[in-house]
Amino acid sequence: MSVAERAGPGVARVPVLAVLEYYLVGYRRTWRAGVFSSFLLPVLTVLGFGVGVGAYVDRGVGGVPYLDWLVPGLIASTAFQVAVAESTWPVLSNFRWIGTYLAQAAAPLRIGDIVGGHLAFVLFRVLTSTVAFLLVTALFGVLRSPWAVVVPLVGVLLGLAVAAPVFAFSAAVPSDSYLALLFRFAVIPMTLFAGVFFPVEQLPGGLRQVAYVTPLWHGVDLCRAATLGVAPQWSVPGHLLYLAAWSVAGWLLARRVFRRALVV
């Protein structure tokens, strides 16, 4: 009996949950390695950047100790990178190598079910990684506000804003060489210059405007405001609406690209 069937007949009739169940069953065999890295990576990152580099930043950033200032950026960056990693090679392989999407399209599933179920699993991975990072950093005493509890929700919204358009990109490219280009020219620069490790105000004017356009900066600013208990540089509704716009546009584009590739 499947997970959906055990949950009740109503849930069993929701196709998108059946697709999500497929990925959860596969993840059940590999989750132990993921959990280990989810807790070890934050410790190493905080110690390396926050404690190591932070020792040379005597005055902190904006009157805040560097470690306290850095952690929310690292959490948002983790959500961003997990979303991209789960939306590139897994999506391409489901088209080109494994053929999972082709098999699902042959079943009584709609394109929205196929895309939505896989996206739901990606968001599950983003949520668990973000929660793990938040728990680890809480042990370092760097969470200065009770609003830090909303950080995982911000991470999920950021993950959707990134994963949905990357789904469309991964479904459209003919080979994984394009995914390497995505990481080289988009993911790495965005991680370095979207306010994770230093304020974007230190960038030249043109690059600063580019940083403001990236969804990662909006996630970083929201997470930083939540953990430090300060007002974000933009308004909270503005950040949320911007990330929601990326999510909706990415969802519509991904569904269109998937339909073109799967529907004969």
SULTAPE-V367798 format. One record per pair of residues at least 12 apart in sequence whose C-alpha atoms are under 10 Angstrom apart, sorted by the first residue. I is the first residue (numbers start at 1). J is the second residue. If there is no record, write none. Layout:
[[I J] [I J]]
//
This chain:
[[2 18] [2 21] [2 22] [2 25] [3 17] [3 18] [3 21] [3 22] [3 24] [3 25] [4 17] [4 18] [4 20] [4 21] [5 18] [14 109] [14 113] [15 108] [15 109] [15 110] [15 112] [15 113] [15 114] [15 116] [15 117] [16 109] [16 110] [16 111] [16 112] [16 113] [16 114] [16 115] [16 116] [16 117] [16 118] [16 119] [16 120] [17 113] [17 114] [17 116] [17 117] [17 118] [17 120] [17 121] [18 109] [18 113] [18 114] [18 117] [19 104] [19 109] [19 113] [19 114] [19 115] [19 116] [19 117] [19 118] [19 119] [19 120] [19 121] [20 113] [20 114] [20 115] [20 116] [20 117] [20 118] [20 119] [20 120] [20 121] [20 122] [20 124] [21 117] [21 118] [21 120] [21 121] [22 117] [22 118] [22 121] [23 117] [23 118] [23 120] [23 121] [23 122] [24 118] [24 121] [24 124] [27 121] [27 125] [34 125] [34 128] [34 129] [35 128] [35 129] [35 132] [37 129] [37 132] [38 78] [38 128] [38 129] [38 130] [38 131] [38 132] [38 133] [38 136] [39 129] [39 131] [39 132] [39 133] [39 134] [39 135] [39 136] [39 137] [40 132] [40 133] [40 136] [41 78] [41 132] [41 133] [41 136] [42 71] [42 74] [42 75] [42 78] [42 129] [42 130] [42 132] [42 133] [42 134] [42 135] [42 136] [42 137] [43 133] [43 136] [43 137] [43 139] [43 140] [45 71] [45 74] [46 67] [46 68] [46 70] [46 71] [46 74] [46 133] [46 136] [46 137] [46 140] [47 67] [47 140] [49 66] [49 67] [49 70] [49 71] [49 74] [49 197] [50 65] [50 66] [50 67] [50 68] [50 69] [50 70] [50 71] [50 74] [50 197] [51 66] [51 67] [52 67] [53 66] [53 67] [54 66] [54 67] [54 68] [54 69] [54 70] [55 67] [61 198] [61 199] [62 199] [64 228] [65 142] [66 142] [66 197] [66 198] [67 137] [67 140] [67 141] [67 142] [68 137] [68 140] [68 141] [68 142] [68 143] [68 144] [68 224] [68 227] [68 228] [69 142] [69 143] [69 196] [69 197] [69 198] [69 199] [69 224] [69 225] [69 227] [69 228] [70 142] [70 195] [70 196] [70 197] [70 198] [70 220] [70 224] [71 133] [71 134] [71 137] [71 138] [71 142] [71 143] [71 196] [71 197] [71 220] [71 223] [71 224] [71 227] [71 228] [72 133] [72 134] [72 137] [72 142] [72 143] [72 148] [72 151] [72 196] [72 219] [72 220] [72 221] [72 222] [72 223] [72 224] [72 225] [72 226] [72 227] [72 228] [73 191] [73 194] [73 195] [73 196] [73 197] [73 198] [73 216] [73 217] [73 219] [73 220] [73 221] [73 222] [73 223] [73 224] [74 130] [74 133] [74 134] [74 191] [74 195] [74 196] [74 197] [74 220] [74 223] [74 224] [75 129] [75 130] [75 131] [75 132] [75 133] [75 134] [75 137] [75 151] [75 152] [75 154] [75 155] [75 196] [75 219] [75 220] [75 223] [75 224] [76 126] [76 130] [76 133] [76 151] [76 152] [76 154] [76 155] [76 156] [76 158] [76 159] [76 191] [76 196] [76 216] [76 217] [76 218] [76 219] [76 220] [76 221] [76 222] [76 223] [76 224] [77 130] [77 155] [77 158] [77 159] [77 187] [77 190] [77 191] [77 192] [77 194] [77 195] [77 196] [77 197] [77 216] [77 217] [77 219] [77 220] [78 126] [78 129] [78 130] [78 133] [78 155] [78 159] [78 191] [79 123] [79 125] [79 126] [79 127] [79 128] [79 129] [79 130] [79 131] [79 133] [79 152] [79 154] [79 155] [79 156] [79 157] [79 158] [79 159] [79 160] [79 162] [79 216] [79 219] [80 126] [80 130] [80 155] [80 156] [80 157] [80 158] [80 159] [80 160] [80 161] [80 162] [80 163] [80 187] [80 190] [80 191] [80 215] [80 216] [80 219] [80 220] [81 126] [81 159] [81 162] [81 163] [81 183] [81 187] [81 188] [81 191] [81 216] [82 122] [82 123] [82 125] [82 126] [82 127] [82 129] [82 130] [82 159] [82 162] [82 163] [83 119] [83 122] [83 123] [83 124] [83 125] [83 126] [83 127] [83 155] [83 156] [83 158] [83 159] [83 160] [83 161] [83 162] [83 163] [83 164] [83 166] [83 167] [84 122] [84 126] [84 159] [84 160] [84 162] [84 163] [84 164] [84 165] [84 166] [84 167] [84 179] [84 182] [84 183] [84 187] [85 122] [85 163] [85 166] [85 179] [85 183] [85 187] [86 118] [86 119] [86 121] [86 122] [86 123] [86 125] [86 126] [86 163] [86 166] [86 167] [87 118] [87 119] [87 122] [87 162] [87 163] [87 164] [87 165] [87 166] [87 167] [87 168] [87 169] [87 170] [87 171] [88 163] [88 166] [88 167] [88 168] [88 169] [88 170] [88 171] [88 176] [88 178] [88 179] [88 180] [88 182] [88 183] [89 167] [89 170] [89 171] [89 175] [89 176] [89 179] [89 180] [90 118] [90 167] [90 170] [91 115] [91 118] [91 166] [91 167] [91 168] [91 169] [91 170] [91 171] [92 167] [92 169] [92 170] [92 171] [92 172] [92 173] [92 174] [92 175] [92 176] [92 179] [93 170] [93 171] [93 175] [93 176] [94 171] [95 170] [95 171] [95 172] [95 174] [95 258] [95 261] [95 262] [96 171] [96 174] [96 175] [96 176] [100 114] [101 114] [101 115] [101 118] [101 258] [101 261] [101 262] [102 114] [102 261] [102 262] [102 263] [103 262] [104 262] [105 258] [105 259] [105 262] [105 263] [106 262] [106 263] [110 259] [110 263] [111 254] [111 255] [111 256] [111 257] [111 258] [111 259] [111 260] [111 262] [111 263] [112 251] [112 252] [112 254] [112 255] [112 256] [112 258] [112 259] [113 255] [114 255] [114 258] [115 164] [115 167] [115 168] [115 251] [115 254] [115 255] [115 258] [115 259] [116 164] [116 251] [116 254] [116 255] [118 167] [119 159] [119 160] [119 163] [119 164] [119 167] [119 251] [120 160] [122 156] [122 159] [122 160] [122 163] [122 164] [123 155] [123 156] [123 157] [123 158] [123 159] [123 160] [123 163] [124 156] [124 159] [125 156] [125 159] [126 152] [126 153] [126 155] [126 156] [126 157] [126 158] [126 159] [126 160] [127 151] [127 152] [127 153] [127 154] [127 155] [127 156] [127 157] [127 159] [128 152] [128 155] [128 156] [129 152] [129 155] [130 151] [130 152] [130 153] [130 154] [130 155] [130 156] [131 149] [131 151] [131 152] [131 153] [131 155] [132 152] [133 152] [134 148] [134 149] [134 151] [134 152] [134 227] [142 227] [142 228] [143 224] [143 226] [143 227] [143 228] [143 229] [144 226] [144 227] [144 228] [144 229] [144 230] [145 225] [145 226] [145 227] [145 228] [145 229] [145 230] [146 226] [146 227] [146 228] [146 229] [147 223] [147 225] [147 226] [147 227] [147 228] [147 229] [147 230] [148 223] [148 224] [148 225] [148 226] [148 227] [148 228] [148 229] [149 223] [149 226] [149 227] [150 222] [150 223] [150 226] [150 227] [151 219] [151 220] [151 222] [151 223] [151 224] [151 225] [151 226] [151 227] [152 223] [153 223] [154 218] [154 219] [154 220] [154 222] [154 223] [154 226] [154 239] [154 240] [154 243] [155 216] [155 219] [155 220] [155 222] [155 223] [156 219] [157 215] [157 219] [157 240] [157 243] [157 244] [157 246] [157 247] [158 215] [158 216] [158 217] [158 218] [158 219] [158 220] [158 240] [158 242] [158 243] [158 244] [158 246] [158 247] [159 215] [159 216] [159 219] [159 243] [159 247] [160 243] [160 244] [160 246] [160 247] [160 248] [160 250] [160 251] [161 215] [161 216] [161 219] [161 242] [161 243] [161 244] [161 245] [161 246] [161 247] [161 248] [161 249] [161 250] [161 251] [162 214] [162 215] [162 216] [162 243] [162 246] [162 247] [162 250] [163 246] [163 247] [163 250] [163 251] [163 254] [164 246] [164 247] [164 248] [164 249] [164 250] [164 251] [164 252] [164 253] [164 254] [164 255] [165 246] [165 247] [165 248] [165 249] [165 250] [165 251] [165 252] [165 253] [165 254] [165 255] [166 179] [166 182] [166 250] [166 251] [166 253] [166 254] [167 250] [167 251] [167 253] [167 254] [167 255] [167 257] [167 258] [168 250] [168 251] [168 252] [168 253] [168 254] [168 255] [168 256] [168 257] [168 258] [169 182] [169 250] [169 253] [169 254] [169 257] [170 182] [170 254] [170 257] [171 254] [171 255] [171 257] [171 258] [171 260] [171 261] [172 254] [172 257] [172 258] [172 260] [172 261] [186 214] [187 216] [189 211] [190 210] [190 211] [190 214] [190 215] [190 216] [190 217] [191 211] [191 214] [191 216] [191 217] [192 211] [193 207] [193 208] [193 210] [193 211] [193 212] [193 214] [193 216] [193 217] [194 207] [194 208] [194 210] [194 211] [194 212] [194 213] [194 214] [194 215] [194 216] [194 217] [194 218] [194 219] [194 220] [194 221] [195 208] [195 211] [195 212] [195 216] [195 217] [195 218] [195 219] [195 220] [195 221] [196 216] [196 217] [196 219] [196 220] [196 221] [196 224] [200 212] [200 217] [212 234] [213 242] [214 242] [214 243] [214 246] [215 239] [215 242] [215 243] [215 244] [215 246] [216 243] [217 239] [218 232] [218 233] [218 234] [218 236] [218 238] [218 239] [218 240] [218 242] [218 243] [219 239] [219 240] [219 243] [220 232] [221 233] [221 234] [221 235] [221 236] [221 239] [222 234] [222 235] [222 236] [222 239] [222 240]]
//
